[in-house]
Amino acid sequence: MAKVDAGRISRFGGFVLTKRLKKQLATRRNLFLEILTIGRECATNNIFNRFMVLSPTVFQINVNATCNARCKICNIWHKEDKTMLSINELERIFSDPIFSRIEYVIVSGGEPTLRDDLAEVVLLMIQKMPGLRKISIPTNGIATNKCVSHFRKIAIACIEHDVLLSVGVSLDGVDEVYDRARGVEGGYQKVINTISKLKELNNELEFNFSIGATLSGINIYDAYNLLQVANSLDIDINFVVAAMSESYFDNKNLAENIILNEEQRRFFARFLQERMKNSPLISEMPFYYEKSLEMLNGAKRSMPCPYQDQGLVLNADGTLHYCTNSQAIGNVHERLSSDIYKDPKNLAYRKHLVAEVCPGCQISCFIGVGLRKTLFPFLWFLADRVFRKRMTV
């Protein structure tokens, strides 16, 4: 039924849209319809958002607060409240019309694969969110069997409903560097085993699959080793800067592990500049790398973020946030999500958040979606990349 989909390609107007290009466009759909969608998103974010409150189109659900890692840059695993929303509760929550416009979802935690009914949660969102285009699920990959079992079911469901699935396995170091950063003895080999198993699954079922490396003061000098491992496995690897968030990671007290010193920043700058040169032309990652470099040098954030006017985050305890750096704006156990989202006091707080918190935020959630929805920053960046490449030829 879903076999050999990994090799499938889309044909449009006599042209062949390869799997790699589809991955960069983050779609499984017709190219012409995709162009129309990007145009609509661009108009919405550059015109309509000035005159109206936009419904959320990007959504992060933290399905649990349980984790099997003991990361040195995150305190989620310390949380005492391990409650989570049941399937019945989620069905009630997602029946609120506010979720009907959701297009892009991040399923996180905790560690999402530790939730036994993860596939059922995803299927419920597919059913309740008719405009859903993409589901991204990051995992630490420590529990190999759970990962493979969950992602097999989820990939099949996404293929059947024409939703793009993107799976990212976190790899924050090689050998003992990983074990130290993640606080899991023997964890590196477990994750490598998971990556190998998921690569086999990806040969059978179509979904985007990559490695994600979060670089901090703990593992920054292992960046080239990580790149070498990814190349040996023939899997794409994306690097992101470790970020602090009081409401999500609760990691303000871990600043000494996260913030790079001057020597580390210089090393990181050289590394990111190399990654920019070697990245595909049509990709959001070189844009992210350039903007991260600017922030490392003291600039304010200029990366577009769809959470600023179209985002919603639901925690496992039922609290709602506008983004992972937002304070709680309500609880779904007490009020409807739509009432919480549109509450005038909360909307006033969101304006404060955008003005005061966003300029210093380094979190990279859905950077590609943000570029789709604003478009012009990426087009200028793309034109500049093409110009600079021609000048160096």
DAHU-V53814 format. One record per residue. N is the residue number from 1. RES is the residue in one small letter. SS is DSSP state (alpha for helix, beta for strand, coil for the rest). NEAR is the number of other C-alpha atoms within 8 Angstrom. D_FIRST is the distance of its C-alpha to the first C-alpha in Angstrom with 2 decimals. Layout:
# DAHU-V53814
n,res,ss,near,d_first
N,RES,SS,NEAR,D_FIRST
N,RES,SS,NEAR,D_FIRST
This chain:
# DAHU-V53814
n,res,ss,near,d_first
1,m,coil,2,0.00
2,a,coil,9,3.80
3,k,coil,7,5.77
4,v,coil,10,8.92
5,d,alpha,9,9.09
6,a,alpha,11,12.45
7,g,alpha,8,13.94
8,r,coil,7,13.08
9,i,coil,8,16.34
10,s,beta,8,17.68
11,r,beta,8,20.32
12,f,beta,10,23.27
13,g,coil,4,26.59
14,g,coil,5,26.21
15,f,beta,6,25.76
16,v,beta,8,22.95
17,l,beta,10,22.20
18,t,coil,8,21.32
19,k,alpha,9,19.27
20,r,alpha,6,22.67
21,l,alpha,9,24.09
22,k,alpha,11,21.17
23,k,alpha,9,21.74
24,q,alpha,9,25.41
25,l,alpha,6,24.87
26,a,coil,8,22.58
27,t,coil,11,20.18
28,r,coil,8,16.77
29,r,coil,7,18.58
30,n,coil,8,20.72
31,l,alpha,7,23.78
32,f,alpha,7,26.32
33,l,alpha,8,25.25
34,e,alpha,10,25.30
35,i,alpha,8,28.88
36,l,alpha,8,29.92
37,t,alpha,8,28.60
38,i,alpha,10,30.54
39,g,alpha,8,33.59
40,r,alpha,8,33.34
41,e,alpha,11,33.02
42,c,alpha,12,35.98
43,a,alpha,9,38.12
44,t,alpha,10,37.36
45,n,alpha,10,38.39
46,n,alpha,9,41.38
47,i,coil,8,42.82
48,f,alpha,9,41.58
49,n,alpha,11,41.72
50,r,alpha,6,45.47
51,f,coil,6,45.99
52,m,coil,6,43.54
53,v,coil,7,41.72
54,l,coil,7,38.09
55,s,coil,7,35.37
56,p,coil,13,33.35
57,t,coil,11,30.28
58,v,beta,13,29.88
59,f,beta,13,29.55
60,q,beta,11,29.71
61,i,beta,13,29.17
62,n,beta,14,30.65
63,v,coil,14,28.86
64,n,coil,16,31.47
65,a,coil,16,34.72
66,t,coil,11,34.10
67,c,coil,11,33.73
68,n,coil,7,33.82
69,a,coil,10,35.56
70,r,coil,10,39.22
71,c,coil,9,39.22
72,k,coil,11,42.63
73,i,coil,12,41.81
74,c,coil,11,40.26
75,n,coil,11,41.64
76,i,alpha,12,38.67
77,w,alpha,12,38.64
78,h,alpha,5,42.26
79,k,coil,8,41.57
80,e,coil,4,42.82
81,d,coil,6,40.86
82,k,coil,8,37.51
83,t,coil,8,36.54
84,m,coil,10,33.22
85,l,coil,11,31.98
86,s,coil,6,30.14
87,i,alpha,8,27.02
88,n,alpha,6,29.42
89,e,alpha,8,31.68
90,l,alpha,10,28.95
91,e,alpha,9,27.83
92,r,alpha,8,31.46
93,i,alpha,10,31.88
94,f,alpha,11,28.86
95,s,coil,8,30.01
96,d,coil,11,32.90
97,p,alpha,8,32.59
98,i,alpha,9,33.39
99,f,alpha,12,29.76
100,s,coil,10,28.36
101,r,coil,13,29.02
102,i,coil,14,27.39
103,e,coil,11,25.28
104,y,beta,12,25.25
105,v,beta,13,25.07
106,i,beta,11,26.16
107,v,beta,13,25.34
108,s,beta,14,28.17
109,g,coil,13,30.74
110,g,coil,12,32.44
111,e,coil,14,29.54
112,p,alpha,15,26.48
113,t,alpha,11,24.51
114,l,alpha,9,27.37
115,r,coil,9,26.34
116,d,coil,5,24.42
117,d,coil,6,22.72
118,l,alpha,10,21.75
119,a,alpha,10,18.10
120,e,alpha,8,19.63
121,v,alpha,10,22.10
122,v,alpha,9,19.58
123,l,alpha,10,17.61
124,l,alpha,9,21.09
125,m,alpha,9,22.00
126,i,alpha,10,18.98
127,q,alpha,7,20.07
128,k,alpha,10,23.75
129,m,coil,13,23.71
130,p,coil,9,22.46
131,g,coil,8,23.51
132,l,coil,13,21.71
133,r,coil,10,20.82
134,k,beta,13,20.73
135,i,beta,13,20.78
136,s,beta,12,22.70
137,i,beta,12,23.07
138,p,beta,12,25.84
139,t,beta,12,26.25
140,n,coil,10,29.04
141,g,coil,12,26.65
142,i,coil,10,29.19
143,a,coil,11,27.06
144,t,alpha,12,24.47
145,n,alpha,7,22.61
146,k,alpha,9,22.47
147,c,alpha,12,21.18
148,v,alpha,12,18.27
149,s,alpha,8,17.35
150,h,alpha,11,17.78
151,f,alpha,9,16.04
152,r,alpha,10,12.82
153,k,alpha,9,12.70
154,i,alpha,11,14.14
155,a,alpha,12,11.96
156,i,alpha,10,8.76
157,a,alpha,9,11.21
158,c,alpha,11,12.66
159,i,alpha,11,9.76
160,e,alpha,8,9.08
161,h,coil,7,12.88
162,d,coil,9,13.70
163,v,coil,13,15.87
164,l,beta,14,16.82
165,l,beta,12,17.01
166,s,beta,11,19.94
167,v,beta,12,20.86
168,g,beta,12,24.39
169,v,beta,13,25.99
170,s,beta,12,29.76
171,l,coil,14,31.92
172,d,coil,14,35.57
173,g,coil,16,37.35
174,v,coil,11,37.40
175,d,coil,8,38.59
176,e,alpha,8,41.54
177,v,alpha,11,41.34
178,y,alpha,15,37.94
179,d,alpha,14,39.22
180,r,alpha,10,42.27
181,a,alpha,13,40.52
182,r,alpha,12,37.93
183,g,coil,11,40.34
184,v,coil,9,38.05
185,e,coil,6,39.49
186,g,coil,7,37.07
187,g,alpha,11,34.55
188,y,alpha,13,34.06
189,q,alpha,8,32.60
190,k,alpha,12,30.27
191,v,alpha,15,28.90
192,i,alpha,8,28.64
193,n,alpha,9,26.62
194,t,alpha,15,24.25
195,i,alpha,10,23.96
196,s,alpha,8,23.15
197,k,alpha,10,20.44
198,l,alpha,10,18.86
199,k,alpha,9,19.18
200,e,alpha,8,17.18
201,l,alpha,10,14.42
202,n,alpha,12,14.77
203,n,alpha,10,14.25
204,e,alpha,11,10.73
205,l,coil,14,9.91
206,e,coil,12,11.87
207,f,coil,11,14.93
208,n,beta,10,18.66
209,f,beta,11,20.39
210,s,beta,11,24.16
211,i,beta,13,27.27
212,g,beta,13,29.82
213,a,beta,13,33.45
214,t,beta,11,36.06
215,l,beta,13,39.47
216,s,coil,13,42.64
217,g,coil,12,46.07
218,i,coil,8,44.66
219,n,coil,13,42.31
220,i,alpha,10,43.21
221,y,alpha,7,44.62
222,d,alpha,10,41.43
223,a,alpha,11,39.61
224,y,alpha,7,39.89
225,n,alpha,9,38.75
226,l,alpha,13,35.59
227,l,alpha,9,35.04
228,q,alpha,8,35.59
229,v,alpha,8,33.08
230,a,alpha,12,30.36
231,n,alpha,9,31.22
232,s,alpha,7,31.13
233,l,alpha,6,27.61
234,d,coil,6,26.62
235,i,coil,10,25.48
236,d,coil,9,26.94
237,i,beta,10,29.59
238,n,beta,9,31.20
239,f,beta,8,34.62
240,v,beta,9,35.98
241,v,beta,10,39.45
242,a,coil,12,40.00
243,a,coil,8,41.11
244,m,coil,11,43.17
245,s,coil,11,42.40
246,e,coil,9,44.60
247,s,coil,10,42.29
248,y,coil,8,39.03
249,f,coil,10,39.79
250,d,coil,12,43.32
251,n,coil,12,44.41
252,k,alpha,8,47.69
253,n,alpha,6,49.52
254,l,alpha,10,47.44
255,a,alpha,10,48.70
256,e,alpha,7,50.36
257,n,alpha,10,47.03
258,i,alpha,13,45.30
259,i,coil,9,47.87
260,l,coil,9,48.52
261,n,coil,7,52.11
262,e,alpha,6,53.65
263,e,alpha,7,52.91
264,q,alpha,11,49.28
265,r,alpha,10,48.92
266,r,alpha,8,50.32
267,f,alpha,9,47.93
268,f,alpha,9,44.97
269,a,alpha,9,46.18
270,r,alpha,8,46.28
271,f,alpha,9,42.83
272,l,alpha,11,41.27
273,q,alpha,10,43.16
274,e,alpha,8,41.63
275,r,alpha,10,38.11
276,m,alpha,11,38.83
277,k,alpha,6,39.90
278,n,alpha,6,36.81
279,s,coil,9,34.18
280,p,coil,5,32.09
281,l,coil,6,33.96
282,i,coil,7,31.38
283,s,coil,9,30.93
284,e,coil,11,32.39
285,m,alpha,9,33.39
286,p,alpha,10,36.57
287,f,alpha,10,37.65
288,y,alpha,11,37.19
289,y,alpha,12,39.09
290,e,alpha,11,41.94
291,k,alpha,11,42.32
292,s,alpha,10,42.23
293,l,alpha,10,45.01
294,e,alpha,10,47.01
295,m,alpha,11,46.75
296,l,alpha,8,47.76
297,n,coil,6,50.86
298,g,coil,6,51.69
299,a,coil,7,50.15
300,k,coil,8,48.59
301,r,coil,11,44.86
302,s,coil,6,43.86
303,m,coil,8,40.08
304,p,coil,8,38.65
305,c,coil,11,37.06
306,p,coil,13,35.02
307,y,alpha,10,36.15
308,q,alpha,10,39.67
309,d,alpha,9,39.10
310,q,alpha,11,35.48
311,g,beta,13,34.64
312,l,beta,14,34.35
313,v,beta,13,33.92
314,l,beta,12,33.45
315,n,coil,11,34.66
316,a,coil,14,33.85
317,d,coil,8,37.30
318,g,coil,11,36.73
319,t,beta,12,38.85
320,l,beta,15,37.90
321,h,beta,13,38.81
322,y,coil,16,38.66
323,c,coil,10,37.45
324,t,coil,9,37.64
325,n,coil,11,41.29
326,s,coil,9,42.22
327,q,coil,7,44.19
328,a,coil,10,42.82
329,i,coil,11,43.29
330,g,beta,10,42.61
331,n,beta,12,40.64
332,v,coil,11,37.98
333,h,coil,5,39.64
334,e,coil,6,42.72
335,r,coil,9,41.74
336,l,coil,9,38.93
337,s,alpha,12,37.06
338,s,alpha,9,38.01
339,d,alpha,8,41.67
340,i,alpha,13,41.59
341,y,alpha,11,39.93
342,k,alpha,9,42.41
343,d,coil,8,45.49
344,p,alpha,6,48.28
345,k,alpha,6,49.47
346,n,alpha,11,46.05
347,l,alpha,10,45.70
348,a,alpha,8,49.15
349,y,alpha,8,48.07
350,r,alpha,10,45.05
351,k,alpha,8,47.53
352,h,alpha,9,49.51
353,l,alpha,10,46.42
354,v,alpha,10,45.58
355,a,alpha,8,49.23
356,e,alpha,7,50.08
357,v,coil,10,47.04
358,c,alpha,9,44.55
359,p,alpha,10,46.94
360,g,alpha,7,46.80
361,c,coil,9,43.13
362,q,coil,11,41.14
363,i,coil,7,37.83
364,s,coil,7,35.03
365,c,coil,5,32.47
366,f,coil,8,30.42
367,i,alpha,13,32.90
368,g,alpha,7,30.41
369,v,alpha,9,29.99
370,g,alpha,13,33.77
371,l,alpha,14,34.14
372,r,alpha,10,31.79
373,k,alpha,12,33.79
374,t,alpha,12,37.18
375,l,coil,10,36.34
376,f,alpha,7,39.97
377,p,alpha,8,40.58
378,f,alpha,10,37.62
379,l,alpha,8,38.70
380,w,alpha,8,42.20
381,f,alpha,9,40.94
382,l,alpha,10,38.75
383,a,alpha,8,41.75
384,d,alpha,8,43.96
385,r,alpha,9,41.60
386,v,alpha,8,41.55
387,f,alpha,8,45.34
388,r,alpha,8,46.01
389,k,alpha,8,43.85
390,r,alpha,7,45.79
391,m,alpha,6,49.05
392,t,alpha,5,48.34
393,v,coil,4,47.47
